[in-house]
Amino acid sequence: MKKAYIPSPEYLTSMYAKPEFNGRWIVTSKIPIEKIKVDKTLFSNQNEVNWADVESITENFEIGAWFPIMVNPALFLLDGQHRLAAAKKMKLKYLDVVVDNGEQPATQKDR
């Protein structure tokens, strides 16, 4: 039976929830892959997908390396194009994502 969803391990998602980040990153579980959009101009490193890397991810899958992909609030991919391609190749329907809300203002408590 094929899986539709492989959750990222909690220890890979919990690092984004630290209070000092002031809500910059929000982990969201089980986002439909079809809702994730790609605009390569938003990538910090605008390399093409290396299909050998995608093959390696799928053939040597390790849950311990299954980081959530990074998206902006409009669900445009910011980081994780190889993981996204691997998820599509594995015919997953959902992925965990980290929504990057950008720099957040410091709270009164942080000042």
Backbone bond lengths (Angstrom), bond angles and torsions (degrees), N, CA, C in turn:
res aa  C-N    CA-C-N  psi(-1)  N-CA   C-N-CA  omega(-1)  CA-C   N-CA-C  phi
1 M - - - 1.453 - - 1.543 109.31 -
2 K 1.287 116.18 130.36 1.469 122.15 177.36 1.524 108.78 -78.60
3 K 1.316 114.14 144.07 1.457 119.12 176.64 1.522 109.30 -90.29
4 A 1.325 115.49 147.25 1.460 120.91 176.07 1.523 110.88 -96.67
5 Y 1.345 116.08 -15.41 1.462 120.37 -174.12 1.521 109.77 -154.32
6 I 1.313 115.94 132.20 1.464 122.11 172.48 1.527 106.37 -123.85
7 P 1.329 117.96 107.15 1.464 119.41 -177.88 1.523 111.93 -68.56
8 S 1.321 115.75 145.59 1.460 120.90 172.94 1.525 108.07 -70.88
9 P 1.327 117.12 141.75 1.466 118.91 178.57 1.529 111.59 -60.04
10 E 1.323 115.36 146.60 1.464 121.45 -177.83 1.526 111.91 -57.57
11 Y 1.326 117.64 -36.55 1.467 118.85 -178.68 1.526 112.14 -68.71
12 L 1.326 118.47 -17.89 1.461 121.23 175.74 1.528 112.35 -90.07
13 T 1.323 116.88 -17.47 1.462 119.99 179.33 1.525 112.23 -100.38
14 S 1.323 117.29 -29.23 1.468 120.23 -175.06 1.525 112.52 -66.35
15 M 1.317 117.60 -24.02 1.472 119.71 -178.47 1.529 112.33 -63.94
16 Y 1.316 117.83 -19.70 1.466 121.42 -179.19 1.528 112.85 -84.83
17 A 1.323 117.21 -10.92 1.465 121.14 -173.47 1.527 113.98 -96.54
18 K 1.310 117.80 10.92 1.466 119.88 -177.73 1.524 110.26 -64.25
19 P 1.331 117.00 137.98 1.470 120.51 -177.66 1.529 113.48 -57.47
20 E 1.322 117.92 -31.82 1.465 120.02 -177.85 1.525 113.39 -66.33
21 F 1.315 117.06 -13.46 1.469 120.15 177.65 1.530 112.39 -84.18
22 N 1.333 117.34 -6.15 1.475 122.93 175.43 1.526 113.61 52.27
23 G 1.306 117.74 34.12 1.464 120.28 177.40 1.515 114.71 79.10
24 R 1.324 117.67 14.81 1.473 119.09 178.62 1.526 110.21 -59.60
25 W 1.320 116.91 -43.48 1.463 121.10 -177.76 1.520 109.90 -112.48
26 I 1.309 115.32 131.10 1.460 121.45 177.99 1.528 108.06 -124.05
27 V 1.315 115.96 119.62 1.466 120.51 177.78 1.518 107.98 -80.48
28 T 1.310 115.21 129.18 1.454 121.37 178.16 1.525 107.75 -124.99
29 S 1.298 115.72 124.26 1.463 120.71 -176.99 1.520 111.54 -88.91
30 K 1.310 113.77 147.80 1.467 123.57 167.91 1.528 113.88 56.93
31 I 1.329 115.07 54.81 1.470 121.09 175.37 1.532 107.67 -85.31
32 P 1.323 119.23 133.00 1.464 120.10 177.32 1.535 110.68 -60.41
33 I 1.315 116.22 127.57 1.463 121.15 -179.14 1.523 110.80 -56.94
34 E 1.312 117.66 -34.90 1.472 120.81 -178.34 1.532 112.28 -62.35
35 K 1.337 117.69 -19.54 1.469 120.50 179.89 1.530 113.26 -86.27
36 I 1.330 116.64 -11.21 1.462 120.89 -178.43 1.524 108.53 -82.41
37 K 1.335 115.10 125.62 1.468 121.08 -177.05 1.522 109.91 -106.34
38 V 1.323 115.42 153.37 1.462 120.37 -178.90 1.525 109.55 -123.15
39 D 1.320 115.20 125.22 1.460 123.80 171.52 1.518 104.78 -135.54
40 K 1.326 116.70 101.56 1.462 121.18 -172.93 1.521 113.28 -59.78
41 T 1.319 118.04 -18.86 1.467 118.89 178.10 1.527 111.06 -68.07
42 L 1.326 118.01 -16.15 1.460 122.04 178.73 1.520 112.43 -86.54
43 F 1.334 117.95 -10.83 1.463 121.77 -179.35 1.521 109.83 -73.28
44 S 1.317 117.46 140.33 1.463 120.10 174.24 1.527 110.26 -73.19
45 N 1.309 117.50 -31.02 1.460 122.95 176.85 1.525 106.69 -122.49
46 Q 1.302 117.68 106.79 1.462 121.66 -169.95 1.535 113.12 -89.19
47 N 1.341 114.86 47.94 1.456 119.00 177.07 1.527 110.54 -81.72
48 E 1.305 115.39 158.86 1.467 121.20 177.01 1.530 108.84 -79.82
49 V 1.314 115.86 160.29 1.458 120.45 175.95 1.522 108.45 -65.16
50 N 1.314 115.97 128.67 1.454 122.16 175.13 1.530 106.25 -93.29
51 W 1.323 115.71 107.43 1.463 119.70 -173.34 1.520 112.58 -67.93
52 A 1.335 117.96 -22.86 1.470 120.39 173.84 1.530 109.58 -66.31
53 D 1.335 117.09 -37.82 1.465 120.77 176.57 1.528 110.87 -66.04
54 V 1.311 116.68 -41.53 1.469 121.15 178.37 1.525 109.45 -61.87
55 E 1.312 116.07 -44.70 1.468 121.12 178.04 1.525 110.55 -59.74
56 S 1.327 116.07 -42.64 1.463 120.44 178.99 1.524 111.53 -63.04
57 I 1.318 116.85 -41.78 1.474 120.42 178.64 1.526 110.42 -61.20
58 T 1.322 116.58 -44.40 1.466 119.38 -176.01 1.530 112.33 -75.20
59 E 1.327 116.42 -38.87 1.469 119.87 -177.64 1.523 112.49 -76.62
60 N 1.321 117.30 -31.11 1.463 122.26 -177.44 1.521 110.37 -117.19
61 F 1.315 116.16 40.80 1.460 121.23 -173.50 1.524 111.46 -55.46
62 E 1.344 115.10 130.72 1.460 121.73 176.24 1.521 108.46 -129.00
63 I 1.305 116.66 118.66 1.456 120.62 -179.41 1.528 110.64 -60.15
64 G 1.321 117.66 -30.26 1.451 121.65 -179.73 1.515 114.26 -68.03
65 A 1.322 116.88 -10.75 1.467 121.67 178.26 1.527 111.62 -115.23
66 W 1.322 116.90 12.35 1.461 122.14 -175.85 1.519 110.35 -87.70
67 F 1.336 115.05 67.50 1.462 121.66 177.43 1.528 109.78 -66.76
68 P 1.336 117.45 146.93 1.464 118.92 172.44 1.531 109.50 -67.31
69 I 1.311 116.78 152.48 1.460 120.01 176.53 1.532 108.68 -80.86
70 M 1.328 116.33 159.62 1.468 121.69 -178.96 1.526 108.80 -103.04
71 V 1.334 116.53 130.92 1.460 122.43 177.86 1.522 109.07 -132.65
72 N 1.322 116.18 164.18 1.461 119.56 172.64 1.535 108.24 -91.03
73 P 1.329 118.92 176.14 1.470 119.64 -177.35 1.533 114.46 -59.32
74 A 1.332 117.96 -23.13 1.472 121.01 177.70 1.538 111.75 -88.63
75 L 1.334 116.48 8.79 1.466 124.67 179.41 1.532 113.70 67.75
76 F 1.342 117.03 28.21 1.459 120.56 170.67 1.526 107.71 -84.66
77 L 1.309 116.07 133.23 1.452 122.42 -178.66 1.529 110.68 -63.21
78 L 1.335 116.03 131.64 1.464 121.79 175.80 1.526 110.77 -111.15
79 D 1.324 116.57 -35.00 1.458 121.50 179.91 1.521 108.69 -155.10
80 G 1.339 115.01 138.97 1.457 119.29 177.21 1.512 113.59 116.13
81 Q 1.330 116.98 26.77 1.466 118.44 -176.93 1.531 112.06 -62.13
82 H 1.327 118.54 -32.51 1.463 120.00 178.90 1.533 111.15 -73.17
83 R 1.327 116.77 -38.44 1.465 119.94 176.07 1.516 111.02 -66.63
84 L 1.336 116.80 -38.38 1.458 120.02 177.15 1.525 110.27 -64.52
85 A 1.330 117.36 -44.74 1.465 120.75 178.59 1.526 110.87 -63.15
86 A 1.337 116.85 -39.01 1.465 120.39 178.06 1.524 110.53 -65.16
87 A 1.325 116.64 -41.63 1.467 120.28 179.02 1.529 110.46 -61.45
88 K 1.325 116.15 -41.93 1.467 119.53 177.82 1.524 110.79 -64.78
89 K 1.336 116.30 -40.90 1.462 120.23 179.59 1.524 110.64 -64.26
90 M 1.337 117.01 -34.86 1.468 121.51 178.13 1.526 111.69 -80.24
91 K 1.339 115.26 0.12 1.466 122.19 178.93 1.539 113.34 62.66
92 L 1.345 114.45 31.54 1.457 118.48 173.45 1.522 108.83 -71.23
93 K 1.296 116.55 152.03 1.464 121.23 178.56 1.529 111.62 -105.58
94 Y 1.339 116.47 -17.87 1.464 121.22 -175.38 1.522 110.43 -136.92
95 L 1.330 115.34 151.32 1.460 122.94 175.72 1.518 109.46 -139.40
96 D 1.311 115.24 152.54 1.459 119.91 169.09 1.525 107.07 -82.78
97 V 1.316 115.92 142.60 1.459 120.60 -179.90 1.527 109.31 -131.71
98 V 1.320 114.24 157.88 1.462 121.57 169.32 1.520 105.18 -113.12
99 V 1.319 115.72 118.59 1.459 120.71 177.68 1.518 107.64 -86.07
100 D 1.330 115.86 121.22 1.465 121.54 178.50 1.525 107.91 -93.51
101 N 1.321 115.19 109.39 1.463 121.15 -179.24 1.525 112.23 -88.36
102 G 1.324 117.70 6.42 1.461 120.86 -178.35 1.511 110.62 77.92
103 E 1.314 114.79 -179.86 1.472 120.04 179.23 1.521 109.42 -58.74
104 Q 1.312 115.41 134.41 1.462 121.40 179.20 1.529 108.47 -109.10
105 P 1.320 116.46 141.13 1.468 118.78 178.98 1.528 110.27 -62.96
106 A 1.309 115.06 146.82 1.463 120.69 177.55 1.520 109.65 -65.76
107 T 1.306 116.41 143.36 1.454 120.63 176.76 1.520 109.29 -83.21
108 Q 1.321 117.90 167.22 1.457 122.28 178.08 1.520 110.57 -54.51
109 K 1.318 116.26 -39.21 1.449 122.10 -178.53 1.532 111.37 -64.60
110 D 1.348 117.99 -32.11 1.452 122.91 -177.85 1.523 112.81 -78.61
111 R 1.307 118.24 -16.92 1.470 121.15 -175.46 1.489 112.77 -81.63
